[in-house]
Amino acid sequence: MGSKTEQNDLKILIESKNPILVIETHEEPRAVGLINQVAMSLNQPVFGWHVTEGLRRFEVDGDNFAALKDTQDPAKCLQHIKRMERRGIYVLCDFHPFIGQDHPQTTRLLRDIALDYPDNRQTLVLISHKMELPEELKRLSRSFSLSLPDSAELESIIRKEAARWGMENPGRKVRTDKKVMRRLIKNLNGLTRADAAQMIRNLIYDDGAITETEVEKVNQARYELLDLDGAVHYEYETAHFAEVGGMENLKRWLELRRKVFLSDSDIGLDRPKGILMMGVQGSGKSLAAKAVAGMWQLPLLRLDFGALYNKWHGESEKNLREALKLSQTMSPCVLWLDELEKGLSTSDSDGGTSKRMLGTLLTFMQENDASVFFVATANDISALPPELIRKGRFDELFFVDLPDAKARQDIFRIHLEKRKQSGLNFDLTALAQKADGFSGAEIEQAVVAGLYAAHYRECDLSTEMILDELSQTKPLSVVMAEKVSSLRAWADQRAVRAN
């Protein structure tokens, strides 16, 4: 049920006289099995409680023991344990609804039993998918986490499920290849053994094959299983760099580091940490962030700083820590920190929350050893704290400028093809020349506006229609000329040009 290391860690926690242990897991049977193994080595009895059955002996052959009378009620169960004064391990499954300010009796009984530990040596183990203890119990408790399967164990699970399918379908074998297997193992990372096995069965039993397309869907299913909600969003649509006009320097930089980041073995090079992209609004920073995930064939998680903030002291930092921990669970992945300056200011107007958030992020970036590649985007570099943008935090700082003539042609072509207009003859040179000073987003809107005009006139879109829309638009580089000029001047000596 558990590895030797896992058994030893749990045994140490019990022998260290911790009165309450908390195990947050969806694998209740595995947790119970592990507790039984440890209890046998310590020669201690195990009692278990379910709201449907009450309290009974919980050893491996525990089905032979009848539940104790009148112990289904949580409070009566704890009163019985307290009166027993019997040394042992008491496993309370799904006890979380009966703890907290709405349940003062059970909360106090848990505390009484914990405080009596020096005399009775009763270890309470709370097993639930999620457990939030009140302050009066936190100081008396310790957490224990079940280990997740490593790559070798995941491969073993895949082979076992494939063999099982083969036995049910005589004369047939599951179809796949080594490349797909490697990607599947990476995409299953962070799942429990039971969830991984179920997901593999879903892939195999459909058609007896594990294909590239199916492996892509595993990340979406894994996201849903891990409940990555709130401040972390899974981006289902990740662009390929073919959809990004220009940015040749950035594309080359990423291509040189792709193999190192995705490598499973130590090749003597530091794994890339991430990049910070700053630039003019609408210049394609967000699209480039999505394209990194698409280019490296990794899941993309977007961190919403606005959803992290909470009015209670310390809660915002806790939310950030949980969000960053989830990115580790989904690794290898790309973590997109969008509009970073809005989440990490340098002022004291928020009571120091932003500074504490910054400290939490910097600590994680420094200590993280999981395959999480940061892509941070910012419009106003002056609003970012200097300790975040110094060398060593990110591998490189890229400046995304307005597209040059060639990139503008590419952007026009991409958006025309995207809207099924590529079969018509467009003068991309004339369009690119007229769009000098326009951002990628502004070019896209000119194409969209032209299509509306064509639909109204009941005719095909033409170069002249798009040129007319461009003539009627004042780009951001004109409207905010001073700010754009200042940004370019700052980046000229401090950043690498992505274009």
N, C-alpha and C positions, 0 to 999 in steps of 0.2 A: 504493500500500500504506500510505502514511502521509502525514499533512499536512506542510506545510512546517515548521511549528513543531516537530512531532514529530521530523522528520529533523534539524533544526538542533540540538535538545536532545541527541539521541543522538550526533551528530557532535562536539559540544562535549565530551561525556564521553570519547569515544575520543581526541580530540586532546589532552585534558587528561592523557593518559598514565596512565589507570586500568587496571591490568593485568587485573582481573576485573570484569566487569559481570554483574549478575543481573537477569533479566527473569522475573517471576512472571506467567504468563498461561495461559489455555486456548486462546489464539489463536496457536498456534505458527507456522502458515503466514504469518500477517500479520507476526509478529515477524521471521521469516527474510526476508520480502520487504523489510521496512524496513531491515534490516541490509545487504542487497544494495544497496539504493539509496544508502545512506550510504557503503558501501565503494567503489562506483563513483565517487562524488564525491571520495573520498580516494585513488583509484587504488591500492587495496589488494586483494589476493586474499582470498577467503573460503573457508574449509574448514569442513565440517560433519561431526558424528559422530552416528550412531544405533547403539544396541546391536545392531540387526538387520542393519546394513550395514557399519559401520566408518567410517573416515575417508575423505572424498573432497572434491573441489572442490565448492563449494556456491553458485556464482553462479546467476543466473536460469536459465541453460541448463545447470545443473549435472548434469542427467541424462545428459549426454554424457560425463561423467567417471566412470571406474570407481573403486570403492573401493580404497584402498591395502591391500595384502595384510597379513593378520594384525593388523588394527587393531580388530577387534570388541571384544576384551577392553579394558575401561576403562583398566587400568594400561598395557597395551601401546600403546594409542592415545596416552596422555600421554607415554610414553617416546619415541614416534615424533615427536611435536610438539617435544619438548625437543631431540631430536637434529637436527631440521630446521634449527633456528636461523633460520627464515625469517620475516621480517616479514609480518604479516597478521592477519586476524580469524578466530578458531577458535570455532565455535558448537557447544556440547555440549548436545544435546537430552535431556531427562529423565536428567540425570546425578546427581540428588539421592540415589538409593539407594546410590551409591558414594562418598559423602563422610561423614566423621565418625570417631568413635573406633573403630568396627568396621571401618573401611577406612583404616588408617594409611598404606598405600603410595600409594593414589590421592590422599589428602589431602596427603601430603608432595610428591608430584609436581606437584600444582596450585600449591603454595606455591613450589616450585623455579622453575617457569616464570614465576610472578608476580615473584619476586625477580630473575630474569634479564631482566626487561622493559627496563631501561636499555640493555642490549646488543642484545637480539633484537627488541624492539618487537612481541611477540606478545600480542594482546589476546584473552583468553578470555571468551566470552559464554555464561553458563549459563542455559538456557531450561527452565522447568518450571512446572507448576501451583502448586507450593509449594517453596520452597528455604530451608533453615535451615543456614547456614554455621557451622562451628566458629569459636571465637575467633581462632585463628591465621590464618584466611582473611578474617574480617570486616574487619580493618584494611586489607586489600589490595583490598577490593571496593567497588563502588558499585552502587546499585539504579537501575533504570530502569523506568518504568511506561508501558504503552501507554495512550493516551487512550481514553476512552469516548465514544460518539456523543452529540452534543448534540441538542436538540429538533428542530432543522431537519433533521439527518441522520436521526433516527428517523422523522420524517415522510416523508422521501425513501425510506427502507427500506420503510415501510408501502405507499407508492404503487407501488413497484417490485414488491412481492409481489402486490399487488392486480392490477397489470397482467399479471403472469405468469399468475395464475389466470384472468384474462379471456381470455388467448390460448389457454389449455388448455380453456376452456369458451366457445366462440364464441357471441356474442349475449347474453352475461350479464355483469353487473357486480357487484362486491362491494357489498353493502348496508350502509350505516352512516350516521352523521350527524356534524356538526361537533363537537357536545358529546362524543359517545363518542370521537371521534378525539383530542380534547384530553386526555381522561382516559387513553386508551390510551398516548399519548406520555408522560404523567407516570408511569404505572405501569411503563413499560419503562425508565425512568431507572435507570442503574447496571448495565445489562446490556451485554455486548459486542455488536458488530455481528452476529456469527454467532448468538449466543443470541437476540437480538431478532428476527432474521429467522426463525429456527426457530419461535419462539413465535407470531409473526404468521401463519406458515403453518399452525400448529396451529389457530388461530382461524378462518382463512379457509376452509381445505380441508374443514372439517367440514360447513358448510352455505352457504358463499358469503356470509356476513354477519359483521359485528362488532357485537355487541350489548352493552348495559349489563351484563347478567349475566355475559357472557364476560370483559369487562374486569375485573370484580371478581375473577375467578379468576386473572388475570394476576399479582396480588400474591403469591398463594400459590405459584404456579409460580416466580416470581422468587425468593422466599425459598428454595425448594429448590435452585435453580440456584446461588445465592450461598453455599450451605452456612452459613447463619446458625445455628450450633449453639452448644452450650456455655452461655454466660452470657446469650445473647440468644434469646428465644423469640417466635415469631410467634403472636399471638392470633387464632385463626381466627374466633372469635365476638365481634363487637363490638356492644354494645347501642346502641339508639337512645334518645334522651332521653325518648321516650314510656314507656320501661321504668324510668325513674327518677322516683320520687315526690318532689315538692318541688324544692329547689335552684333556685328561679326566678331568683335573682340571678346564679348561676353560668351558667345557660342564657342569660340576657340578655347577660352579659359575653362569652361565647363567640360568640354570634350577631353581635355588633357587630364582632368581629375576624376572622370567618371569611373574608370576601372579601379582606381585606388579606393574610392568610397564604397564601391560595391563588392570589393574583395573580401572573402571570408578568412583569408590567411594574413599573417603578418609579413608584409613585403618590405619592411624597413622604412616606410614613408608614413608620416602622420596623416590620419584620415581628415579630409577637409571638413571644417566646421560650418562654414556658411559665408554668405555675402550680404552686404548692405547696398541697396540700390536707391539712389536719390536722383531727383530730376524734375523736369517741368511736368505739371499735371497733364495727364492724357498722353504722355510720351510712350507708354507701353510697359511700365514697370510691373503692373499687376499681371499682364499677359505673359511677361517674361518669367515671373514667379511660377505661374502655372506650367509654362513650357519646360522649366527645369525638371519638374516631376515627370512630365511627359517624356522628355529626352532620356531620363534615367530610369523610366518605367517604375516609378515609386508612387505610393499613395501620397496625396497632398492634404495636409491639415492646415486650416487657417485659424489663427488665434485672434479672437475678437476681444480686444482690451476693454471695450465698453461693457461687455457682459461680466467682466471680472470684478468690477468695483462694487463694494458693499459698504453701507454706512457704519457697520460695526467694526470696531478696531481689530485689526489682524485678519479679518475675514477675506479681504482682497488678496493679501499675500497667500493665504491658504488656497484660495481659488486658483491662483497662478501656479502654485506648487502642484496642485492636482492636475491642472491642464498640462503642465510640462511632464509630469509622470505618465500621463496618458500617451504623450508623444513617444516616450520611451517604449511603452507597451506596443505601440503600432510600428516601431522601427523594424526594418529600415524605412524611413519616410522623409519627406520634406515638410518642414514646419514654416509656414508663411506668417510673418509678423507684419500685418498690413497697417500702413499709416502709423508707424511706430511712435512718432512724435506726439500723437494724440493720447497715447497711453502712458508715456514716460516723460513727464515734464520735469523741469528743474526748480519749480517754484514751491513755496511752502503754503500755498493757498488751500491745499487739501489736507492740512495737518500732518504732512510728511508721508502720506500714503504712497505717492508716486516714487519717493526716494526709497522706501522700503520695497516697493515692487521692483525697482531697478536693482537693488541689492539681491533680491531673490533670483532675478533673471541672470545676473552676472555670475552668481554662485553656481547656478545650474550649467551655464555655458562653460564654466571653468572645470567643473567636476564631471560633467556628462561623459560617459564612455559608450553610450549606445549610438547606433547609426542614425542620428537625427541631424539633417542638414538644414541650417537656418537660412531663410531668405527673407530679409527685412526690407521693407520699402518705406520711403519717407519723402515728403514734398518739401518740408522746411527743416533743413539740416541744423539751422541755428537753434531750434527748439530742443535738440537732443543733447543730453548731458555728455560732456567731453569724455568721461570714463567709458562710455559705451562705444565711441567711435575710434578710440585709440587703437593702434596696431596690436594685434593679438586677440582682440575680441572676435572680429570677423577676419576671414582670410583676405578679403579684398573689399574695397569701397569703390563701387562703380557709379559713374555719372551718366544718366540716360538723357542725352540732349535731344533736341528736335531733330527729326529725320533729315538726312541730306537728300539730294536729288534722286540718287539711285534707290535709296530706301523708300522715298515717297512713291516712286514707280512701283516698287514691290508691294507697298501697302495698298495702293489703288488696285493692283492686280488681284491681291488676296481678297479684298472685300467685294470686288466685282465677281470673282469666281465663287465666292461664298454665297452670292445671291443669284447664281446661275446666269450671269451676264457675260461670261468669258467668250461666248460665241460671236458676240458683236465686235465691230472694229472700233477700238478706242485709241485715241492719241495719248498714250501714257506719258510721253515726253512733255506735251503741252500741259497736261494735267499736273505733272510734277512741278513744272516751272511756275504755274499759276499758284500752286499750293506752298510756295516757299514761305517758311515761318509757321506752317500749320503742324499741329501735333497729329499723331496717328489717330486719336479719337476724333479730332476735328475733320480729318480726311474721311473717316468712316461716315460721319454725319453728313458730309457733303454728298456722298454716294447715296445715302438713304433719302436725303431731301430730293435728289435728282429722280429717284425712283417714284417718289410721291408725285412729282411734277409729270413724269411720263405716264403714270397711271391716270392722272386727271385729264391729260390731253389724249389719252387712249392711243399712245404710240410707244415705240421702243425707246429705251434710254440712250442718250447720245452724249458724246464728248461735250458738245455745246451746252447741254442742260447742266452737266456737272460744273463746267466753267462758270456758268451763270450763278450757280449756288455759291461757288467759291468767292465770286465778286461781291456777293451780298453779305459775306461773313467777315467779321473782324476777329482774327485769331488771338489766342491768349498772349502770344508773343508781342502783339501790338497793344492790347488792352493793358497788360501788365509788363510793359517793356522794361521798366526800371528794375523790377523784381527779378525777371528772367536774366537780365544782364548781370545783376549782382550775384545770382546763383551760379552763372557760368564762370564768373571771375573767381568765386570761392573754389569751385571744383577744378579750375585750371591747374592749381598747384597741389591739390590735396587728394584727387581721385583719379581713377583710371576711366577713360572713356569707354562706354559700352558699345558705342556706334563705331 
